[in-house]
């Protein structure tokens, strides 16, 4: 049986064959990838022109190049630039510096902006806030029977939160604004750190190439590493979002927890996943593991049963999830009986002993 060939043809040809049982799995995957490019990438960004490639290979970027370039094409062009530099070495004064500057400029042009990433996060938070206001509590989807289309948002926070929701809303709104600004500042630090790592790798590669070039495999292999890092960097906004996706949810949960259950303290529980993220570590939460933080204004403090321990108040530190990549958690303490003896006042010790 003769097989139809669709390489290089329009999507209409591929559409006819998408569900043909004679198609192999690899054919379908190739079709899906092409269709994704057609749908999601503007035509002017899908392909570098020959002139673009010549300019990159020469180690220079056109001044009038488009500010938005397809990430895949740009990364391949940067790889071509590095390969050309590897073969020739520095050909004139400042050649290395110009190549480094041009590639650094090109990298920034293909990266999603901080404002775009923040706007996407803000919209997600706004949608969640609308659901919280609608159900007057923490929303979840309730399904009746087997019909998922009739599922609706309901509150999982209970009637007490619903009754006092109006008094909690200003605090929720304040945390909403705080989360947006926190996301903006932390994403900027995250992005600059990732760019700095790439630039250090790029500079180290260029410095190792001798005059006249080289074919040394250990140096040549660095090009693939740089391109791999570039592919990851081009999706930095998605990676960063995974670190902060639940941050606003956690802030609301914290407000509801204090209002509903009235805990007296919280014990910090460290998570080893803190050390496995792709970001610059700016904190060491191992030191907090097991520490007991008092809740300011709790009924136990107001009645003089407990006092602040060595760790201080919970609102004096960053809580789990507020710092990038933090996966720690809090174990809430509801009774003075579960606190260290050093945190019990005289009246509290008498209450515990009775």
C-alpha positions, 0 to 999 in steps of 0.5 A, a space after each residue: 500500500 502506498 503511503 501518502 507523504 505530507 512533509 512540508 505541506 499544509 496542515 490540511 494534508 496532515 489533518 486528513 491523516 491524523 486519525 488514519 490507522 495506518 499512521 505510526 505513533 511517531 507520525 502522529 507526534 510529529 503532526 501534533 508538534 507541528 500543529 502546536 507551532 502553527 497555532 501558538 507561534 506567529 508565522 514571523 517568529 517561526 523561522 530565522 532568516 538566512 541573514 539572521 543566521 549569518 549575523 549570529 554566526 559572525 558574532 554580531 546581532 543586527 541592530 534592527 533585528 525583531 525584539 521578539 525572536 522564537 526561542 528555539 531559533 535564537 538558541 540554535 543561532 547562539 549555538 552557531 555563534 559559539 561554534 564559529 567562535 570555537 573554530 576561529 577563536 578571537 579574531 580581533 581586539 574586543 571580539 570576545 567581549 563583543 560576542 559576549 555582549 551580543 549573546 547576552 543581549 539576544 538572551 534577554 530578548 527571548 525571555 518572558 518579561 517580569 511584568 508579563 509573568 507577574 500579570 499572569 500570576 496576578 490574574 490567577 490570584 484575582 480569579 481565586 479571590 473572586 471564588 473566595 468572595 463568592 463562597 465566603 470561604 476556601 472554595 472547592 468543587 462539589 460534584 453531585 452524582 456522576 455529572 461533573 458539568 453540574 459541579 459548583 464551588 462551595 466553601 470548605 471553611 465552615 459556617 463560622 468563617 462565612 459569618 465573619 467573612 466581611 471582617 476578614 476581607 480587608 486582611 485578605 485583600 491586603 495579602 492579595 496586594 502583598 502577594 503580587 508585589 512579593 511575586 514581582 520582586 522575587 521573580 526579578 531576583 530569581 531571573 537575574 540570578 539565572 541570567 547571572 549563572 548563564 553569563 558566568 558559563 558563557 564567559 568561562 567558555 569564551 575564555 577557554 577558547 585559544 587564539 586560532 580556535 580549537 577542536 578540543 571535545 571538553 570545550 566543545 561539549 560546553 556549547 550543548 550545556 549552554 544551549 540546555 541552560 538557555 532552553 530552561 531559562 527561556 521558560 523561567 516564568 513557568 518554573 518560578 510559578 511552580 514555586 509560588 503557585 499556592 502562595 496566595 492560597 496559603 495566605 488566605 488559609 493562614 487568615 482562616 486558621 487564626 480566625 476559626 481555630 484560634 491556635 496558641 502557637 505553631 511548630 516549624 517543620 522543615 522539608 528537605 525539598 527546600 534544598 532541591 530547587 533551581 534557585 539561589 538559596 537565601 535562607 536556611 530553614 533547617 535552623 527553624 525545625 522544631 522551633 515553637 512560635 507563639 501566635 500574637 494575640 491568642 487567647 492563651 496570651 491574652 489570659 496570661 497562661 503562656 508567654 513568648 518563647 525563645 523563637 518569638 512570635 510567628 508574625 516576626 518571621 517569614 512563614 512557609 511558602 513565602 520565600 522562593 521554593 520553601 516547602 516547609 509547614 507549620 504544626 499548629 498548637 491548640 492547647 498550652 498543654 502541648 507547649 514547652 514548659 518554658 513557654 508556660 506562665 505560672 497560671 498556665 502551669 497551674 492550669 496544665 497540672 490540674 
